[in-house]
Amino acid sequence: MPKWTLTLPPGLEPVALRELEGLGVRAKSTPGALLFEAELAAGALLARSLRTANRLSCEVLSGRARSLEELAAVVREADWRPFLRLRDEVELSTHTARSRLSRKDMVEKKVLNAIHDQLRGGGVRALPASRPHRQQRLQIHLEDDQLRISIDAGGERLGVRGWRQAQGKAPLRENLAASLLLLAGWDGDEALLDPFCGSGTIPIEAALLAAGRPPGTGRPYAYEAWPVLQGGAAPRPIPARRSVPAAPIVGSDRHGPALADAHQNAERAGVSIQLVQADVSEPPVPASAGLVLTNPPYGMRLGNQVAGVYRALGRALQGPLSGWRAMFICPDAELARLVSPRVFPITSFSNGGTRVTAWALDD
Ligand SMILES: C[S@@+](CC[C@H](N)C(=O)[O-])C[C@H]1O[C@@H](n2cnc3c(N)ncnc32)[C@H](O)[C@@H]1O
């Protein structure tokens, strides 16, 4: 059975594990990665459904490679025809550690030549010139002279959904927004407000989740070009569960241009959410209770005048939004406690290179 690896920011493994379990897959958790086995078509289809993952890849081979000759033999022995055609473009991402073969450039050249030999030896026909090439991405991992090569089912990161073409200075990665929604236990039946919505990432991910729609829209996935999945073997997308959200999903921001981005992104994603221009001190209140889930500005990337914003969020949660529970991300415990001394940490992870904590506050 093929072996698969799902990667994600360390700290979010439990939420991705639950997501995979919900899709009927049992996985083993390691820091920053979940490992599982699945048939090729079923595994590849997960690239379309997973909301929390950065990347999903399928192992093509593993073996000992103490010399370039040994490496070439291992690569030639593997069957590449299910994944690649002779003329496919291949992008490589290579990691080597504690191995006799330490020069990445030499390893990569040998791997590419050996794949080429194998595909030619197998008599694979070149694609007609009129057919556009799809780029494939291989991960070469060489540690303690043990070689492992995997092929990325997404090509582009799975966090890139396709709909977010407009974004401000500090956008939240889409898969992190989805992870936070799942971490908060939000399932679409509860009202949702993001009072610092920027380009709309959290409310748009929420609307897609509530509708049971796949997170990526109009983007290609590398597995769609794998020869083994052509014709009847191609996995079918999952049908949507429901189209009208059961509860209001609202984004607000004080910055007009950010809201214009959010409008464009929501339209591209094909979701209907409410977007309101408002300062956090006077937030929209779409229901008497719900979840405030948000990514406030936190200084490192947006300037240092942010303490007042956290105090204002705290006052809103005590005033117009009392009765709402809250979760927000912030790298600094002192800033987070300006919202309320009752906030408690849920987990920490990396957001664009900054270590942040997800803080929660019960209603
Ligand atoms: C870190 S960004 C949010 C990014 C958003 N999650 C995304 O993915 O695009 C913080 C946002 O807070 C907004 N903001 C800053 N101060 C605010 C305030 N007092 N009231 C409402 N919004 C504010 C900024 O305009 C910015 O869009």
The ligand as a Tripos MOL2 file, in Angstrom:
@<TRIPOS>MOLECULE
LIG
   27    29     1     0     0
SMALL
NO_CHARGES

@<TRIPOS>ATOM
      1 C1         -3.0780   40.6310   10.8570 C.3       1 LIG1
      2 S1         -4.2260   41.5030    9.8590 S.3       1 LIG1
      3 C2         -5.5010   40.3130    9.5770 C.3       1 LIG1
      4 C3         -5.2000   39.4950    8.3550 C.3       1 LIG1
      5 C4         -6.3160   38.5820    7.9520 C.3       1 LIG1
      6 N1         -6.4680   37.4780    8.8900 N.3       1 LIG1
      7 C5         -6.0440   38.0590    6.5480 C.2       1 LIG1
      8 O1         -5.8450   36.8480    6.3690 O.co2     1 LIG1
      9 O2         -5.9660   38.8780    5.6240 O.co2     1 LIG1
     10 C6         -4.9660   42.6120   10.9760 C.3       1 LIG1
     11 C7         -6.0920   43.4540   10.4230 C.3       1 LIG1
     12 O3         -6.6190   44.2450   11.4950 O.3       1 LIG1
     13 C8         -7.0970   45.4600   10.9490 C.3       1 LIG1
     14 N2         -7.1870   46.4280   12.0820 N.ar      1 LIG1
     15 C9         -6.1740   47.0280   12.7470 C.ar      1 LIG1
     16 N3         -6.6710   47.7810   13.7490 N.ar      1 LIG1
     17 C10        -8.0150   47.6440   13.7320 C.ar      1 LIG1
     18 C11        -9.0820   48.1670   14.5350 C.ar      1 LIG1
     19 N4         -8.8380   48.9860   15.5430 N.pl3     1 LIG1
     20 N5        -10.3450   47.7700   14.2550 N.ar      1 LIG1
     21 C12       -10.6020   46.9340   13.2140 C.ar      1 LIG1
     22 N6         -9.6230   46.4410   12.4080 N.ar      1 LIG1
     23 C13        -8.3580   46.7870   12.6720 C.ar      1 LIG1
     24 C14        -6.0860   45.8190    9.8770 C.3       1 LIG1
     25 O4         -6.6780   46.6660    8.8970 O.3       1 LIG1
     26 C15        -5.7210   44.4240    9.3220 C.3       1 LIG1
     27 O5         -6.4900   44.1390    8.1730 O.3       1 LIG1
@<TRIPOS>BOND
     1     1     2 1
     2     2     3 1
     3     2    10 1
     4     3     4 1
     5     4     5 1
     6     5     6 1
     7     5     7 1
     8     7     8 2
     9     7     9 1
    10    10    11 1
    11    11    12 1
    12    11    26 1
    13    12    13 1
    14    13    14 1
    15    13    24 1
    16    14    15 ar
    17    14    23 ar
    18    15    16 ar
    19    16    17 ar
    20    17    18 ar
    21    17    23 ar
    22    18    19 1
    23    18    20 ar
    24    20    21 ar
    25    21    22 ar
    26    22    23 ar
    27    24    25 1
    28    24    26 1
    29    26    27 1
@<TRIPOS>SUBSTRUCTURE
     1 LIG1         1 GROUP 0 **** ****
